[in-house]
Each structure stands twice: as structure tokens, then as C-alpha cells.
Amino acid sequence: MRLRDEMPVDHRLATVYRYGAGLCGVILLVFGCLGFADELRPFDTAGTDVAGMSTNGLLSLISVLFGVLLIAGAVIGGNIASALNMTVGALFLLSGFVHLFILDRPANILDFGLTNVLFSFAMGLLIATFGMYGRVSGGLPHDNPYWRRRHAREAAQESLAARRRQRAQGILAGPQEATSARPRG
């Protein structure tokens, strides 16, 4: 089962993926642009703060690139935005863990501080949550395309039962069936 094949492109969950990617992308883009506005050197680890977090030119560049990537995902939307949100969210979480271990060490070339680590965890969880919304849950409603894909046999039985109920109520009765079922007087 491939994630991009599970959901129709025009499903209502696509707006959640789209807005989530756009919102997080704009936040990252603004942070990166603020770093560029301060004309930071690429590998400076002197502790220059932007928006309460330490940064340098390289971190600003990475923030702008991921911001643009998420905004592009928001423009494309659908399953691509969802998969992109999950991937970028996982990368942010991984970055938070890695930088937690290299704080105050020479390997910290992005000049991460503890606030950056916390931001990375929070942003990673937010982005991943937007990507997984409606896809990963134990209690998905039966009209959810992911539930229908994972439970194809039950979905087919429910669909057949619904059509039978509608036919019994005369909702799906065609013109020929409707006229033959009408009493003659």
C-alpha cells in the first residue's frame, strides 16, 4: 500500500494538508528571511538571536529552503502535501534529537540552542500532525478513504447494504421500476 494512492485528490482532508503545509512554510520562511536580514555569516556560532532563537546564515538558508518546500507542497496540495508534511515533520523531529546531543559542542555548526531544539520538536510535531491528520488513527469514520482502503471487504459490504436499503426505500428506483411499483387505479 503506497501512501499517495490511498486518497482521492479532491478529498476534503486535502485542505487540512494544504493549510498545514502553508502555515508552517510561512513560519519557516519568515524565520529564515529574518536571519538573512541580519546579514549573518554562514557558519557563525557566536550566538546571534533572531526571534528568540540562535541562528546563523546556514540555518537561515535551511529554514528558507524548507519553508519554500512546504509552501510548494501547499500549492500542489492533496496527497503530495500530506506525504511532504509527514516527511518534513519527521526530519524536524530527528533534527531536534540530533541537536539535543550536540549542544555546546563543535559539531553544532547550525548554532542550535535549547530554544531551537524545542522549536524543532514543536514544529516537527505540528507539521507531522498536519500530514497524518485523517490518515493515522484507530477510530477513522467509515466514509474516510483510508479506512475504506484498509478495510476493503467491509467497505464493499457496507456499500452494498446501503444500496439495498436505498433501493428498498425507492430512492434508487429507476423510471421503469418506479412506474411498475405504482398502484394502478
Secondary structure, 3 states (H helix, E strand, C coil): CCHHHCCCCCCCHHHHHHHHHHHHHHHHHHHHHHHHHCCCCCCCCCCCEECCEECCHHHHHHHHHHHHHHHHHHHHCHHHHHHHHHHHHHHHHHHHHHHHHCCCCCCCCCCCCHHHHHHHHHHHHHHHHHHHCCCCCCCCCCCCHHHHHHCHHHHHHHHHHHHHHHHHCCCCCCHHHHHHHCCCC
